[in-house]
Amino acid sequence: MMQQKNGSFISIDTAVFNKDALSEDVDAAFFDSNGDGQLDLYVVSGGNEYSKGNILLADRLYLNDGKGHFSKSAGALPDLYENKSCITVADIDHDGDSDIFVGTLANALAYGVPQTSFLLINDGKAHFSPANESVITLSKIGMVTSASFNDVNKDGWPDLIVAGEWMPLTVFLNNKGRFEEKIVANSTGLWQNIFVDDVNNDGNPDILSGNWGLNNKFSSGKDGPLRLYVADFDGNGKTDQLLSYTLNGIEYPFLAKDEVERQLPLLKKHYLLYADYAGVPMKDVFYGWVDTIKPLIAERLASAVCYGDGKGSFSISDLPLNQQLSPVFSFQKINKTSAGGNLYLSGGNFFGVTPYEGRYDAQALALFDAGPGNNINYIRQPFLDAVKGEVRDIKWLRMSGGSVLIVARNNEPLLFYKMNN
């Protein structure tokens, strides 16, 4: 493993990391956790392989001695045995050290149940403890997929932006170390990623937001929000999910009869024929279950940009249709254009679906230009159209010969790109 330092590279001893190979690493961040001037490494654990409470879901902090040797810090972190998804770092209270937000995704045995995420406060010596609710309220905030610290209202204090599945885009404005929640209006969605940048070059931070896209059965021909009803409907001690779409103002079950019966076998006796099930409104098809609980809602499926006003408020607009061909899991800024705009690359696709839904494989990578006046244009690149797979991250790597763009895909080799000036 290599770590960049002062324009060159030093070797890192990876033996300490190999000891933790059983855990699933879903995100990581280098930052100076103990104020010694060296970059330490925080590794986030998650995944659906282990259920909530399993010790293998514990995060890890590795301290750097400055010579490429990392040691696992015992007792530095609270016991967060959750399926976590992301990390972002900032000095939220201006005390001179780095604090951490860690997002929690979903309970592996109860998808749809809102989870609690964590703001971890640093004591300056790399010992972290969860912030209490007088600082920020994160209890049962939802299923978080992505987060970023950024000073969105330009008051000198880092604010927190959070996105997730069946969640609105949420901004926590930092008032001198205490946070106030502010929701972006009409923004509930299946958000997978956020990237904060001044997209339209007006001096204010904006948010590029990766959603599920419009090239799917959830969106095609529908005219209302998706809804997810979550409860133990059949009383067997397990959490069930019922998904609906809206057409002409009426809710209908999304999944076909046989798909729903896998989860709720008792429906086999109630609907003997497909014709009995087809076309029955949601409120009637499931014994009235859905009338008893409040559903989760996704009113937007399009990937979007949220333009900031520099005061902490945002207006949301869909990206062009050519950017909506698949779910988007990553954004990266490429460079500025000669016309005063910015070039961005998005990455996506998702294959882990049932045959009924059909896998999302139409757009692994896409390039677009965001210019002044909130103009965004898709730029077709044949070599990007040829890329296949599920893109999960896009990052710049600074090297002595210039920067290289790295594209990470699930179960595929890394892709490396260099700018052709």
C-alpha positions in Angstrom: 0.0 0.0 0.0 1.3 3.5 -0.9 0.7 6.8 0.9 1.4 10.1 -0.8 3.4 12.6 1.2 4.8 15.9 0.0 4.6 15.0 -3.6 6.3 11.6 -3.3 5.2 8.2 -2.1 6.2 6.1 0.9 5.6 2.4 1.5 3.0 1.5 4.1 3.2 -1.7 6.1 -0.2 -3.5 5.5 0.2 -6.4 7.9 -1.8 -4.6 10.6 -4.7 -4.2 8.1 -4.7 -7.9 7.1 -5.5 -8.9 10.7 -9.0 -7.4 10.2 -9.7 -9.1 6.9 -13.0 -10.6 8.1 -14.7 -7.3 8.4 -16.3 -5.5 5.4 -14.7 -2.2 4.7 -17.2 0.2 3.0 -15.4 3.6 3.4 -12.3 5.2 4.8 -10.6 8.5 5.5 -7.1 9.7 6.1 -6.8 12.6 8.7 -4.7 13.6 11.6 -6.7 12.2 14.6 -4.2 12.9 17.4 -2.6 16.2 16.3 0.9 14.8 15.7 1.0 16.0 12.1 0.7 12.5 10.6 -2.3 11.2 8.6 -4.1 8.4 10.5 -6.6 6.1 8.9 -10.3 5.5 9.9 -11.9 2.5 8.3 -15.7 2.2 8.3 -17.3 -1.3 8.5 -20.6 -2.4 7.1 -22.4 -4.7 4.7 -25.4 -7.1 5.0 -23.3 -10.2 5.7 -23.5 -9.6 9.5 -26.5 -8.6 11.5 -26.6 -5.6 13.8 -24.6 -6.1 17.0 -21.9 -8.3 15.4 -18.4 -7.3 16.5 -17.2 -7.6 13.0 -19.2 -4.4 12.2 -16.8 -2.4 14.5 -14.9 0.5 12.9 -11.2 0.8 13.2 -8.7 3.7 13.7 -5.1 3.1 12.7 -2.5 5.5 14.0 0.5 6.5 11.8 4.0 6.8 13.3 5.1 8.9 10.3 7.3 6.1 8.8 4.5 4.1 7.1 3.7 2.0 10.1 0.2 1.9 11.3 -1.1 0.5 14.6 -4.7 -0.2 15.5 -5.8 2.1 18.3 -7.5 0.2 21.1 -10.3 2.0 22.9 -10.3 5.0 20.6 -13.8 4.4 19.2 -17.2 3.7 20.7 -18.8 0.3 20.0 -20.8 1.0 16.8 -21.8 -2.5 15.7 -24.0 -1.2 12.8 -24.1 -1.6 9.1 -22.4 1.7 8.3 -21.9 3.3 4.9 -19.8 6.5 4.9 -17.5 8.9 6.7 -16.8 12.6 6.5 -14.4 14.6 8.7 -14.3 18.2 10.0 -13.5 20.2 13.1 -17.1 20.9 13.9 -16.5 22.8 17.2 -13.4 24.8 16.3 -11.3 23.2 19.0 -8.4 22.4 16.7 -9.0 18.6 16.2 -10.9 16.5 13.6 -14.4 15.2 14.4 -16.2 12.5 12.4 -19.7 11.8 11.0 -20.3 8.1 10.3 -23.5 7.2 8.4 -25.5 4.1 9.1 -27.3 2.4 6.2 -29.7 -0.4 7.0 -30.4 -3.2 9.4 -29.6 -6.4 7.4 -32.6 -8.1 8.8 -35.0 -5.1 8.7 -34.5 -3.0 5.6 -36.6 0.1 5.7 -36.4 0.7 9.5 -34.7 4.1 10.0 -31.3 3.8 11.6 -29.3 6.1 13.9 -26.1 7.7 12.5 -23.3 9.1 14.6 -21.3 12.3 15.1 -18.1 11.4 16.9 -16.4 14.2 18.9 -12.6 14.0 19.2 -10.9 14.9 22.5 -7.8 15.9 20.7 -6.0 12.7 21.5 -7.8 10.4 19.1 -10.4 9.3 21.5 -13.9 9.7 20.1 -17.4 9.7 21.8 -20.8 10.2 20.3 -22.3 13.7 20.4 -25.4 14.1 22.5 -28.7 15.3 21.2 -28.0 18.9 22.4 -25.3 19.0 19.6 -27.2 17.1 16.8 -30.2 14.9 16.5 -29.3 11.8 14.5 -31.5 9.2 16.2 -33.4 7.2 13.5 -32.5 9.7 10.9 -32.9 7.1 8.1 -30.8 4.8 5.9 -27.8 7.0 5.1 -25.7 6.4 2.1 -23.5 9.5 1.7 -22.5 12.6 3.7 -20.2 15.6 3.4 -19.1 18.5 5.6 -19.1 21.8 3.9 -19.7 25.4 4.9 -22.9 25.9 2.9 -23.9 29.2 4.5 -20.4 30.7 4.5 -20.3 31.5 8.2 -16.9 29.8 8.8 -18.4 26.7 10.5 -18.7 23.3 8.7 -22.2 22.2 8.1 -23.3 18.6 7.5 -25.1 17.4 4.4 -26.7 13.9 4.5 -28.4 11.7 1.9 -29.9 8.3 1.9 -32.5 5.8 0.7 -36.1 6.8 1.3 -34.8 10.1 2.8 -34.9 13.8 1.9 -31.6 15.5 1.3 -30.9 16.9 4.7 -28.6 19.8 5.7 -27.5 20.3 9.4 -26.5 23.9 9.8 -23.7 24.4 12.3 -24.3 27.2 14.8 -21.0 27.3 16.6 -20.9 23.6 17.3 -24.6 22.9 17.5 -26.6 21.7 14.5 -30.0 22.6 13.3 -31.7 20.3 10.7 -33.0 21.8 7.5 -34.7 19.7 4.7 -34.3 20.4 1.0 -37.9 20.7 -0.1 -39.4 18.0 -2.3 -36.3 15.9 -2.2 -37.2 12.4 -0.8 -35.5 9.8 -3.0 -33.3 6.8 -3.2 -30.2 8.8 -2.9 -26.8 7.0 -3.3 -24.2 9.7 -3.4 -23.6 13.4 -2.9 -20.8 15.6 -4.1 -20.4 19.2 -2.9 -19.0 21.8 -5.3 -19.7 25.2 -6.7 -21.4 23.7 -9.8 -22.5 27.0 -11.4 -19.6 29.1 -10.3 -21.7 31.7 -8.4 -19.5 31.4 -5.3 -22.0 29.2 -3.4 -21.7 25.5 -2.6 -24.0 23.3 -4.6 -24.8 19.5 -4.2 -24.7 17.0 -7.0 -26.9 14.1 -5.9 -26.9 10.6 -7.3 -30.3 9.0 -7.3 -31.9 5.8 -8.8 -32.5 7.4 -12.2 -35.5 7.3 -14.6 -34.7 4.3 -16.7 -36.6 1.8 -14.6 -40.0 0.3 -13.7 -40.3 2.6 -10.7 -40.4 5.6 -13.0 -41.6 4.6 -16.4 -45.2 5.6 -17.0 -45.8 6.5 -13.3 -47.1 9.8 -12.1 -46.7 9.7 -8.3 -44.2 8.8 -5.6 -42.9 5.4 -4.7 -44.0 4.2 -1.2 -42.5 1.5 1.0 -44.5 0.0 3.8 -42.4 -1.6 6.5 -43.8 -3.8 9.3 -44.2 -7.4 10.5 -47.4 -7.9 8.5 -47.8 -11.6 9.0 -46.8 -11.7 12.6 -43.9 -14.1 12.2 -41.3 -11.9 13.9 -39.6 -10.8 10.7 -39.8 -7.4 9.1 -41.6 -7.3 5.7 -41.6 -4.7 3.0 -44.4 -3.8 0.6 -43.6 -1.5 -2.3 -46.1 0.5 -4.3 -46.1 2.8 -7.3 -48.7 5.5 -8.2 -50.6 5.7 -11.5 -53.4 8.2 -12.1 -53.5 8.9 -8.4 -54.0 5.3 -7.4 -51.4 3.1 -5.6 -50.7 -0.4 -6.9 -48.3 -3.1 -5.7 -45.0 -2.9 -7.5 -44.0 -6.6 -7.4 -45.8 -9.4 -9.2 -47.9 -12.0 -7.3 -45.2 -14.7 -7.1 -42.5 -12.2 -5.9 -44.7 -10.9 -3.0 -45.7 -14.5 -2.0 -42.1 -15.4 -1.3 -42.1 -12.9 1.5 -45.8 -13.4 2.5 -46.8 -17.0 1.7 -50.3 -16.5 3.2 -51.2 -14.5 0.1 -51.2 -17.7 -1.9 -54.5 -18.7 -0.3 -56.0 -15.3 -0.8 -55.1 -14.8 -4.5 -55.2 -18.1 -6.3 -54.9 -16.6 -9.8 -52.7 -13.9 -11.2 -55.9 -12.2 -12.5 -57.2 -12.0 -8.9 -54.1 -10.0 -7.9 -53.5 -7.9 -11.0 -54.8 -4.3 -11.0 -56.0 -4.4 -7.4 -55.2 -1.1 -5.6 -52.7 -1.2 -2.8 -55.2 -0.4 -0.1 -57.3 -3.5 -1.0 -54.7 -6.1 -2.0 -53.0 -6.6 1.4 -55.9 -7.0 3.9 -55.8 -3.3 4.7 -52.4 -3.6 6.2 -51.1 -0.5 4.5 -53.8 1.7 6.1 -52.2 1.0 9.6 -48.7 2.4 9.1 -47.0 5.5 7.6 -45.0 4.6 4.5 -41.5 5.7 3.5 -41.7 7.9 0.4 -39.5 8.6 -2.6 -41.0 11.5 -4.5 -37.9 12.0 -6.8 -35.9 9.3 -8.6 -33.9 11.5 -11.0 -30.3 12.3 -10.1 -30.2 16.0 -9.4 -28.3 19.2 -8.6 -29.2 21.3 -5.6 -28.2 25.0 -6.1 -27.2 26.7 -2.9 -28.0 30.4 -2.1 -25.0 30.8 0.2 -27.3 31.1 3.2 -28.0 27.4 3.8 -31.0 26.9 1.5 -31.1 24.9 -1.8 -33.3 24.6 -4.8 -33.3 21.2 -6.5 -33.3 20.5 -10.3 -33.1 17.2 -12.2 -30.0 16.5 -14.3 -30.5 16.0 -18.0 -32.4 12.9 -19.2 -29.1 11.5 -20.6 -27.8 11.4 -17.1 -30.7 9.3 -15.8 -30.0 6.0 -17.5 -28.9 4.2 -14.3 -28.4 4.7 -10.6 -25.5 7.1 -9.8 -23.1 6.1 -7.1 -20.3 8.6 -7.6 -19.4 12.0 -9.0 -16.0 13.6 -9.6 -15.0 17.0 -10.9 -12.7 16.7 -13.9 -11.7 20.3 -14.6 -12.9 23.8 -15.5 -13.9 24.6 -19.1 -12.8 27.4 -21.3 -16.3 28.8 -21.2 -16.2 29.2 -17.5 -18.0 26.0 -16.6 -17.1 22.7 -14.9 -16.7 19.2 -16.2 -17.9 16.3 -14.1 -17.9 12.5 -14.4 -20.7 10.4 -12.9 -20.5 6.6 -12.3 -23.2 4.1 -11.8 -25.1 0.9 -12.7 -26.5 -1.8 -10.3 -26.8 -5.5 -11.0 -28.2 -6.9 -7.7 -31.8 -7.1 -8.6 -34.5 -9.8 -9.4 -35.2 -10.7 -13.0 -38.6 -9.0 -12.7 -36.9 -5.7 -12.1 -34.1 -6.1 -14.5 -30.5 -5.0 -13.8 -29.4 -1.5 -14.4 -26.5 -1.6 -16.8 -27.1 1.3 -19.2 -24.6 3.9 -17.9 -21.4 3.0 -16.1 -19.8 6.4 -16.8 -21.1 9.7 -18.1 -19.6 13.1 -18.7 -21.4 16.4 -18.3 -20.7 20.1 -18.4 -22.2 22.5 -15.8 -22.0 26.1 -16.9 -23.0 29.5 -15.6 -26.7 30.2 -15.5 -27.5 26.7 -14.2 -27.0 25.1 -17.6 -26.0 21.4 -17.6 -25.3 19.5 -20.7 -24.5 15.8 -21.2 -21.4 15.2 -23.3 -21.4 11.9 -25.2 -18.0 10.1 -25.2 -17.9 6.8 -27.1 -15.0 5.5 -25.0 -17.1 6.1 -21.8 -20.1 4.4 -23.4 -18.0 1.3 -23.8 -17.2 1.0 -20.1 -19.1 -1.8 -18.4 -19.7 -2.8 -14.8 -20.9 -1.3 -11.6 -19.0 1.9 -10.8 -18.8 2.7 -7.1 -16.2 5.4 -6.8 -14.2 7.9 -8.8 -11.1 9.6 -7.3 -8.1 11.6 -8.3 -4.6 10.3 -7.5 -1.8 12.9 -7.5 1.4 11.6 -8.9 4.8 13.0 -9.8 3.9 12.9 -13.5 0.5 14.5 -13.0 -2.9 13.5 -11.7 -4.6 10.2 -12.6 -8.3 9.5 -12.4 -9.1 6.1 -10.9 -12.5 4.5 -11.4 -13.4 1.6 -9.1 -16.0 -1.0 -10.1 -17.5 -4.0 -8.3 -15.5 -7.2 -9.0 -13.7 -5.6 -11.9 -10.1 -4.2 -12.4 -9.6 -0.5 -11.6 -9.7 1.9 -14.6 -7.1 4.7 -14.9 -7.5 7.8 -16.9 -5.2 10.8 -17.6 -6.3 14.1 -18.9 -5.5 14.8 -22.5 -4.8 18.5 -22.6 
